[in-house]
Amino acid sequence: MKHESFAERLLSWYQHQGRKNLPWQQNPTPYRVWVSEIMLQQTQVATVIDYYQRFMQSFPDIFTLASASQEQVLHHWAGLGYYSRARNLHRCAQILVQEYQGHFPLQDQKAMEALPGIGPSTAAAIIALSSDQRAVILDGNVKRVVARYFALEGWPGKTAINRLFWKKADELTPATRAADYTQAIMDLGATLCTPRQPQCSQCPVKDHCKGLLQDKVSQLPSPKPKKALPTQERHFLVLNKNSKELLLQQRPQDGIWGGLWCLPDFTTREELEAWLTQTYPQARLEHQGLEPVKHVFSHYRLLIRPWQAHLADISGIQEEAQTYSPSMAPTTSLWYNPRQPANVGLPAPIKKLLEGIQL
């Protein structure tokens, strides 16, 4: 089976079976495609659709997004995770408006790749899907198709293996119908050539899939060598004022949940108590902690230990709290009413924790 035949069969399948009604496929401008591609990084289509539609209602074009505050952008992203994507999206919009008059440099892929949050595959997807120019993509779905079709072994995260994947993806990419082919190969990986229980019997290129012929489909692509995830424990302060509002602090731009609003957190309970005593001496800290919350990041597990404190009278007390730990930068604080939520971005586990707190 020639590689041209791979594209022909794939495109024929896409014509009859491919997805054509996703929101970002309607009027696929570079802006609309870009937002969808960033949202779809490490996030399922079913999850993205509602977020995408709400995002487009609030930020219908790149100029609206560029002029918005980071807080507004993060609020629309809350719950999607990987918040650096939202910060990069916002910064990228500002650069495109300032340096490119609001247009993407579609004729210069290297310039595209230099923009915040846009790597080689994302740049190629934006170019191909919005302008029908030939560009080679290699997202997670395409890596899986390439690995199985060519029976490529080895973890794609290794430089040499990754280089081979790009070479093979380039060989498969046709010279014409770039937009359809790009969507088709992503659809193949998303709907048939799935990580688990792939539907090989329905695959349009199954006859010459080396992974299938060698009975290796379930083993490919080769997984990353596993490491036991370490656990970090943090102590979070649930300080309520007059049983109505909770103290939140905006996190630093760098690190987890950058720019989002969160409960004050500390390395130890002792550090939490010292900060509370120094900043809100009239507060009463409960001795029994609330139910711990577990959250898994890609590189470690976070154990959240919440401690509740009550503040009945804050007259004469400093409203803008500064972080006690010298290892943390000063933060902006606000009082948050869960019954009348402000439009601020909250990390998903913190939002869930707040919803379960009885004031």
Sequence and secondary structure as in RCSB ss.txt:
>XXXX:A:sequence
MKHESFAERLLSWYQHQGRKNLPWQQNPTPYRVWVSEIMLQQTQVATVIDYYQRFMQSFPDIFTLASASQEQVLH
HWAGLGYYSRARNLHRCAQILVQEYQGHFPLQDQKAMEALPGIGPSTAAAIIALSSDQRAVILDGNVKRVVARYF
ALEGWPGKTAINRLFWKKADELTPATRAADYTQAIMDLGATLCTPRQPQCSQCPVKDHCKGLLQDKVSQLPSPKP
KKALPTQERHFLVLNKNSKELLLQQRPQDGIWGGLWCLPDFTTREELEAWLTQTYPQARLEHQGLEPVKHVFSHY
RLLIRPWQAHLADISGIQEEAQTYSPSMAPTTSLWYNPRQPANVGLPAPIKKLLEGIQL
>XXXX:A:secstr
  HHHHHHHHHHHHHHHS    GGGSS  HHHHHHHHHHHTTS HHHHHHHHHHHHHH  SHHHHHHS HHHHHH
HHTTS  THHHHHHHHHHHHHHHHHTT   TT HHHHHTSTT  HHHHHHHHHHHH        HHHHHHHHHHH
T  S TTSHHHHHHHHHHHHHH  SS HHHHHHHHHHIIIIIS SSS  GGG TTGGG HHHHTT GGG S    
     EEEEEEEEEEETTTEEEEEE  SSSTTTT EE  EESSHHHHHHHHHHH TT EE SS    EEEE SS 
EEEEEEEEEEES  TTS SS   S TTS    EEEE TTS  S    HHHHHHHHT   
